[in-house]
Amino acid sequence: TGSEDKPNKAEAITELLHFYQLNEEEFCYVGDTVSDVAACRTAGVTCLSAAWGAGADVAALKEANPSKVFSSVKDLLHFLC
């Protein structure tokens, strides 16, 4: 959702919701930064934090998004299924 022409992720998420006619509770965003968590809060959607990357700040993600931080794709998949 972040790009040069749409740098505001919260606005981009809101546009996706409108385009696909989804309610906020029907949408999850997978992000790897605290700023992704903040953008999701602004847009009113759930953020699932991907903390498996080499540069992930796991402690900051856990503080910003308790109970929705995943250390592997497998863990995220288990949560979703």
Sequence and secondary structure as in RCSB ss.txt:
>XXXX:A:sequence
TGSEDKPNKAEAITELLHFYQLNEEEFCYVGDTVSDVAACRTAGVTCLSAAWGAGADVAALKEANPSKVFSSVKD
LLHFLC
>XXXX:A:secstr
   SS   HHHHHHHHHHHTT  GGG EEEESSHHHHHHHHHHT EEEEE  STT  HHHHHHHSTT EESSHHH
HHHHH 
